[in-house]
Amino acid sequence: MAECHPVGFQWVMEAKARGAKVIHVDPRFTRTSAMADLHVPLRAGTDIAFLGALVNHVLTEEKYFREYMVAYTNAAAIVGEDFVDTEDLDGVFSGLDPESRNYDVNTWQYEGTEVQAASGERDLEYEDKVSSAGRGEAHGSGGAAVDQPETDKTLQHPRCVFQILKRHFARYTPETVEQICGIPPDKFRQVAELLTANSGRDRTTAFVYSVGWTQHTVGVQYIRTASILQSLLGNMGRPGGGILALRGHASIQGSTDIPTLFNILPGYIPMPHAHGNEDLDKFIEAESVDKGFWAEMRSYLVSMLKSWWGPAARADNDFCFDYLPRLTGSHSTYETVMAQLAGDCKGYFVLGENPAVGSSNAKLQRLGMAELDWLVVRDFSLIESATWWKDGPEIDSGELRTEDIGTEVFFMPAAAHTEKDGSFTNTQRMLQWHHQAVEPPGDARSELWFTYHLGRIIREKLAGSTDEADRPILDLTWDYPCKGAIAEPDAEAVLAEINGFGPDGKPLSSYLELKDDGSTMCGCWIYCGVYADGENQAARRKPGAHQSWVAPEWGWAWPANRRILYNRASADPDGKPWSERKTLVWWDAEERKWKGHDVPDFVPDKAPDYQPPEGARGAEALSGTDAFVMQADGKAWLYAPAGLTDGPLPTHYEPQDSPFENLLYQQQRNPVRQVKPFKHPDNRMHPIGSDVFPYVATTYRLTEHHTAGGMSRWLPYLSELQPEMFCEVSPELAAERGLEHMGWATIVTARGAIEARVMVTERMTPLTVQGRQLHQVGLPYHWGPNGYSVGDAANELASISLDPNTHIQEVKALSCDVRPGRRPTGKARLELVREYQRRAGITEDTGMEP
């Protein structure tokens, strides 16, 4: 966090100055480690073993916050007798189909209930579903639809979630952590004691994670393990608690809220799949739930459709629901690459990214782009994704020849954030407005300008068309006001449309005002209120000294300007704060309403003793103690009876490429990870425990450079600070491999070979894992061959192997070899990689096992 989010890290330092303890768990000793009270180095890719042992410690030592756990989690829910855990199936759960690499979740359900898949997966169960290949391709955040399960509040029933949790994590011990992660038992116990001592009624602990947790084939389950820990300890929905996702870019949260993702619509509404004869009613029936706020999905979706298609969206045409695109499976960036290679994807827009060096297995990205008819790149530097056709590695190796590449490449200069108006949405879901400082130079234009005017020109070309396929474009509400010499669309007008309008044409104030009859329009239901009263709430900047400690008038947080989600859990079941020092919201018995320093995340007048009547739906179906209001049962899930593609509980699996066998189970890797769709000669996988690839490489970011380098490698001052690609190695590894500080090293995997300057540093700690010394190699991922600061791209080494829930690549834990000297060039570089493949016995089927 100190390295990659230094502005945010100031608040960690503020907390430390007040006595907070800071623990940093990371394979490398970084700027964060230097400021932490405790640094815990571990083997990359083993966090579930570490976190699982912490869960086991909390359960066996009875360090959980029992009152919180019983009231606000599903610990007491009883699971059906058909469920079989990994402990009995040697690493897999019941319901696995090894052929399709798919889990049937029916055996994971609660006793006597039918738990549907998460919103976005349920649509796949529709009778005309296209194929199982689409599983998990649209994860709306609607939770899973559940009836009230049978419970045992004593937590003694052998099939209650609490007891299942205890059995599942029993083998995750300090001794296994030492063998798997390389963390000594005394250091593990130190973490466990600090964590539990600072959790409970009077104290809270926060978990902060970054892409180091997400970029794994089990990335979602990393965060799930942390959520189990935080729910057991009572750290969710309370000040100083929670799980905070640091993002690699200023508005990554915004790009998932107003998605650039293929599988969700704005506000995490799932994309529909390609079925025959599915209308709006059937989609809502399949996707919505009866309890909690996701029961109002129809209002959210209809209001969005009205925002997009205005008068054309009417009740008699399902509010243009048929205009929405349909999914035919996974359409992630990596499936898109495979579609390019197959000749199925003909055109590609690259906006604000640099896949030629920034995506996993960068070589396949370039080979895919070489098969396109056209490519549009928008950036303010001539990044590698714009020039690979003339100076990429494949030109040097002879695999591609410029004169043979048929791709027509268009480079469109982009405006920087200082040259345009707009908003950032950050980690805490807060929108902050930035105002244009200067005009963009020359032909540089904002994304808003580019998208709006491209749409305007397309609509002009289609004007008068009688083809029904053109109606979705022609019927769009595409009438934003423009200003200035370059006709820049008004960004605030777009924000106002996202906020939404009521029947009277006035801005809406809350998503609670949205209707399903077409009388309201709203571009994104969770952002409803950001333009309340016609004021840009995101532009507020009242100094902290002039408002409360929650700072509600600095920017605007979704939903409803609420700063801590699920904050009903900050009070006990009777509505009283768990402790005075952690007071956030409370029930005022005299006024019969919830009050608080924050906006209460609960129905304002729902009393703690409220019990829903028979047949209640939506928010009214949740009781006065159901604090987790977006879940259909109102509970934090220690066990997920549905909604995840790879299991109801986190399980330690080894990374796709690992120098070790799985010590806990016969099952080596995540059995439903995505790897088979990416079988390709240039995407070969490593054998288990190969001594040809004995080391572990992990990629990371630097303060001085940004993501794939497009914003930093062309700046002379930043390039002087970090002038070229390097690798961090320990003195022990340097001695073992003959590496010299400031000399050159070649790092090799089955996908590629790169060179890097050697940084010999004690910050890379050798670990003892399964009885042998393990060395890890640190690789910053910012480089490529263009700009002032140049070097090989770390992503040349990575495979395309994905988390099955999110389709995120595994680049934080790779096995590799390291050798002294510079890498070969031209065809000799290819031959070096092939030599390693031969030595390791790698075939097209290596690593493809379930």
Rosetta blueprint (number, residue, H / E / L):
1 M L
2 A L
3 E L
4 C L
5 H L
6 P H
7 V H
8 G H
9 F H
10 Q H
11 W H
12 V H
13 M H
14 E H
15 A H
16 K H
17 A H
18 R L
19 G L
20 A L
21 K L
22 V L
23 I E
24 H E
25 V E
26 D L
27 P L
28 R E
29 F L
30 T L
31 R H
32 T H
33 S H
34 A H
35 M H
36 A L
37 D L
38 L E
39 H E
40 V E
41 P L
42 L L
43 R L
44 A L
45 G L
46 T L
47 D H
48 I H
49 A H
50 F H
51 L H
52 G H
53 A H
54 L H
55 V H
56 N H
57 H H
58 V H
59 L H
60 T H
61 E L
62 E L
63 K L
64 Y L
65 F L
66 R H
67 E H
68 Y H
69 M H
70 V H
71 A H
72 Y H
73 T E
74 N L
75 A L
76 A L
77 A E
78 I E
79 V E
80 G L
81 E L
82 D L
83 F L
84 V L
85 D L
86 T H
87 E H
88 D H
89 L H
90 D L
91 G L
92 V L
93 F L
94 S L
95 G L
96 L E
97 D E
98 P L
99 E L
100 S L
101 R L
102 N E
103 Y E
104 D L
105 V H
106 N H
107 T H
108 W H
109 Q L
110 Y E
111 E L
112 G L
113 T L
114 E L
115 V L
116 Q L
117 A L
118 A E
119 S L
120 G L
121 E L
122 R H
123 D H
124 L H
125 E H
126 Y L
127 E L
128 D L
129 K L
130 V L
131 S L
132 S H
133 A H
134 G H
135 R L
136 G L
137 E L
138 A L
139 H L
140 G L
141 S L
142 G L
143 G L
144 A E
145 A L
146 V L
147 D L
148 Q L
149 P L
150 E L
151 T E
152 D L
153 K L
154 T L
155 L L
156 Q L
157 H L
158 P L
159 R L
160 C E
161 V H
162 F H
163 Q H
164 I H
165 L H
166 K H
167 R H
168 H H
169 F L
170 A L
171 R L
172 Y L
173 T L
174 P H
175 E H
176 T H
177 V H
178 E H
179 Q H
180 I H
181 C H
182 G L
183 I L
184 P L
185 P H
186 D H
187 K H
188 F H
189 R H
190 Q H
191 V H
192 A H
193 E H
194 L H
195 L H
196 T H
197 A H
198 N L
199 S L
200 G L
201 R L
202 D L
203 R L
204 T L
205 T L
206 A L
207 F E
208 V E
209 Y E
210 S L
211 V H
212 G H
213 W H
214 T H
215 Q L
216 H L
217 T L
218 V L
219 G H
220 V H
221 Q H
222 Y H
223 I H
224 R H
225 T H
226 A H
227 S H
228 I H
229 L H
230 Q H
231 S H
232 L H
233 L H
234 G L
235 N L
236 M L
237 G L
238 R L
239 P L
240 G L
241 G L
242 G L
243 I E
244 L E
245 A E
246 L L
247 R L
248 G L
249 H L
250 A L
251 S L
252 I H
253 Q H
254 G H
255 S H
256 T H
257 D H
258 I L
259 P L
260 T L
261 L L
262 F L
263 N L
264 I E
265 L E
266 P L
267 G L
268 Y L
269 I E
270 P E
271 M L
272 P L
273 H E
274 A L
275 H L
276 G L
277 N L
278 E L
279 D L
280 L H
281 D H
282 K H
283 F H
284 I H
285 E H
286 A H
287 E H
288 S L
289 V L
290 D L
291 K E
292 G L
293 F H
294 W H
295 A H
296 E H
297 M H
298 R H
299 S H
300 Y H
301 L H
302 V H
303 S H
304 M H
305 L H
306 K H
307 S H
308 W H
309 W H
310 G H
311 P H
312 A H
313 A L
314 R L
315 A H
316 D H
317 N H
318 D H
319 F H
320 C H
321 F H
322 D H
323 Y H
324 L L
325 P L
326 R L
327 L E
328 T L
329 G L
330 S L
331 H L
332 S L
333 T H
334 Y H
335 E H
336 T H
337 V H
338 M H
339 A H
340 Q H
341 L H
342 A L
343 G L
344 D L
345 C L
346 K L
347 G E
348 Y E
349 F E
350 V E
351 L E
352 G L
353 E L
354 N L
355 P H
356 A H
357 V H
358 G H
359 S L
360 S L
361 N L
362 A H
363 K H
364 L H
365 Q H
366 R H
367 L H
368 G H
369 M H
370 A L
371 E L
372 L L
373 D L
374 W E
375 L E
376 V E
377 V E
378 R E
379 D E
380 F L
381 S L
382 L L
383 I L
384 E H
385 S H
386 A H
387 T H
388 W H
389 W H
390 K H
391 D H
392 G L
393 P H
394 E H
395 I H
396 D H
397 S H
398 G L
399 E L
400 L L
401 R L
402 T H
403 E H
404 D H
405 I L
406 G L
407 T L
408 E E
409 V E
410 F E
411 F E
412 M E
413 P E
414 A E
415 A L
416 A L
417 H H
418 T H
419 E H
420 K L
421 D L
422 G E
423 S E
424 F E
425 T E
426 N L
427 T L
428 Q L
429 R L
430 M E
431 L E
432 Q E
433 W E
434 H E
435 H L
436 Q L
437 A L
438 V L
439 E L
440 P L
441 P L
442 G L
443 D L
444 A L
445 R E
446 S L
447 E H
448 L H
449 W H
450 F H
451 T H
452 Y H
453 H H
454 L H
455 G H
456 R H
457 I H
458 I H
459 R H
460 E H
461 K H
462 L H
463 A L
464 G L
465 S L
466 T L
467 D L
468 E H
469 A H
470 D H
471 R H
472 P H
473 I H
474 L H
475 D L
476 L L
477 T L
478 W L
479 D L
480 Y L
481 P L
482 C E
483 K E
484 G L
485 A L
486 I L
487 A L
488 E E
489 P E
490 D L
491 A H
492 E H
493 A H
494 V H
495 L H
496 A H
497 E H
498 I H
499 N H
500 G L
501 F E
502 G L
503 P L
504 D L
505 G L
506 K L
507 P E
508 L L
509 S L
510 S L
511 Y H
512 L H
513 E H
514 L L
515 K L
516 D L
517 D L
518 G L
519 S L
520 T L
521 M E
522 C L
523 G L
524 C L
525 W H
526 I H
527 Y H
528 C L
529 G L
530 V L
531 Y L
532 A H
533 D H
534 G H
535 E L
536 N L
537 Q H
538 A H
539 A H
540 R L
541 R E
542 K L
543 P L
544 G H
545 A H
546 H H
547 Q L
548 S L
549 W L
550 V L
551 A L
552 P L
553 E L
554 W E
555 G L
556 W E
557 A E
558 W L
559 P L
560 A L
561 N L
562 R L
563 R L
564 I L
565 L L
566 Y L
567 N H
568 R H
569 A H
570 S H
571 A E
572 D L
573 P L
574 D L
575 G L
576 K L
577 P E
578 W L
579 S L
580 E H
581 R H
582 K H
583 T L
584 L L
585 V E
586 W E
587 W E
588 D E
589 A L
590 E L
591 E L
592 R L
593 K E
594 W E
595 K E
596 G E
597 H L
598 D L
599 V L
600 P L
601 D L
602 F L
603 V L
604 P L
605 D L
606 K L
607 A L
608 P L
609 D L
610 Y L
611 Q L
612 P L
613 P L
614 E L
615 G L
616 A L
617 R L
618 G E
619 A H
620 E H
621 A H
622 L L
623 S L
624 G L
625 T L
626 D L
627 A L
628 F L
629 V L
630 M L
631 Q L
632 A L
633 D L
634 G L
635 K L
636 A E
637 W L
638 L L
639 Y L
640 A L
641 P L
642 A L
643 G L
644 L L
645 T L
646 D L
647 G L
648 P L
649 L L
650 P L
651 T L
652 H L
653 Y L
654 E L
655 P L
656 Q L
657 D L
658 S L
659 P L
660 F L
661 E L
662 N L
663 L L
664 L L
665 Y L
666 Q L
667 Q L
668 Q L
669 R L
670 N L
671 P L
672 V L
673 R L
674 Q E
675 V L
676 K H
677 P H
678 F H
679 K L
680 H L
681 P L
682 D L
683 N L
684 R L
685 M L
686 H L
687 P L
688 I L
689 G L
690 S L
691 D L
692 V L
693 F L
694 P L
695 Y E
696 V E
697 A E
698 T E
699 T E
700 Y E
701 R L
702 L L
703 T L
704 E L
705 H L
706 H L
707 T L
708 A L
709 G L
710 G L
711 M L
712 S L
713 R L
714 W L
715 L L
716 P H
717 Y H
718 L H
719 S H
720 E H
721 L H
722 Q L
723 P L
724 E E
725 M L
726 F E
727 C E
728 E E
729 V E
730 S L
731 P H
732 E H
733 L H
734 A H
735 A H
736 E H
737 R H
738 G L
739 L L
740 E L
741 H L
742 M L
743 G L
744 W E
745 A E
746 T E
747 I E
748 V E
749 T L
750 A L
751 R L
752 G L
753 A E
754 I E
755 E E
756 A E
757 R E
758 V E
759 M E
760 V E
761 T L
762 E L
763 R L
764 M E
765 T L
766 P L
767 L E
768 T E
769 V E
770 Q L
771 G L
772 R E
773 Q E
774 L E
775 H L
776 Q E
777 V E
778 G E
779 L E
780 P E
781 Y L
782 H L
783 W L
784 G L
785 P L
786 N L
787 G L
788 Y L
789 S L
790 V E
791 G L
792 D L
793 A L
794 A H
795 N H
796 E H
797 L L
798 A L
799 S L
800 I L
801 S L
802 L E
803 D L
804 P L
805 N L
806 T L
807 H L
808 I L
809 Q E
810 E L
811 V L
812 K L
813 A L
814 L E
815 S E
816 C E
817 D E
818 V E
819 R E
820 P E
821 G L
822 R L
823 R L
824 P L
825 T L
826 G L
827 K H
828 A H
829 R H
830 L H
831 E H
832 L H
833 V H
834 R H
835 E H
836 Y H
837 Q H
838 R H
839 R H
840 A H
841 G L
842 I L
843 T L
844 E L
845 D L
846 T L
847 G L
848 M L
849 E L
850 P L
